[in-house]
């Protein structure tokens, strides 16, 4: 979006502009960054058999669920949080309340060969051999009718076992694919301020081309120094909060017990005000003031580290889009991307930026 949020969805059913609502049992929607969420997350269908998982109509772009939970309508992306899909837990997206955001850019990917059809048969045979080394000998100790019935049932069970194994393998591969887009450590998400425009992307994207200055700037050593060890207070458990309270000078020992009894988590700690502290049992004015001061300092220290990039948001965005596709290509998910297409009046600015980040002949990898 124009405010820096990165959202999207996946459907295992083909999009067809003529059929209206239809099912897509493995569909999900996701948020990679923004909306005050601390980490990327995805939401599945409340009911995998829902016949309104996606909406295929020429009047809309991609649309998910009744409402719709997420849909592209012209130049805006609209949300109706928690209708057909599990809800995102953020105040920025109220439950079942229409919310719209202007779209800055939109990308569409076609996913292929993630099912059994694209798997090497030798791999399947290896899986089956490991779990079922060999079939048991046929039963022959009883009468013919009994033997035939037992052997037929055994053959049926062996086939069912093979089907279950294949389904489990398919789920594992699909989970790995989904994790590429919506999971991973929050420390690997880089927050950038590009001349006033906020961008969030994975560090793997920035370092995919080793020849660039971006790869050097965000390599393991420099990124650690930059703030990947930044305190994530919102992720604290009640025990983490209690340990923090115990370390504050001049706070009585019994105050930590109040936090223990109320099971205050990190996100709740940052939301505490004078009224909240009194409600959990803190009575002394001096102690309340001291805790509020420490909470304020803790909130400041826990804010995301943002790296400032003094470049044109348009030009840098084009570079980021290209790097994202290069990263997906390195994972075998897309073909090698075409060179970036830039507006005529921005070409000089774009070329200068590329030569800055890709000195020498390395700039030809993007400029051609």
Secondary structure, 3 states (H helix, E strand, C coil): CCCCCEEEEECCCCCCCCCEEECCCCCEEEEEECCCCCCCEEEEECCCCCCCCEEECCCCCCEECCCCCEEEECCEEEECCCCCECCCCCCCCCCCCCEEEECCCCCCCCCCCCCHHHCCHHHHHHHHHHHCCCCCCCCCCCCHHHHHHHHHHHHHHHHHHHHHHHHHHHHHHHHHHHHHHHCCCHHHEEEEEECCEEEEEEHHHHCCCCCCHHHHHCCHHHHHHHHHCCCCHHHCCHHHHHHHHHCCCCCCHHHHHHHHHHCCCHHHHHHCCHHHHHHHCCCCHHHHHHHHHHHHHHHHHHCCCEEEECCCHHHHHHHHHHHHHHHHHHCCCCCCCCCCCCCHHHHHHHHHHHHHHCCHHHHHHHHC
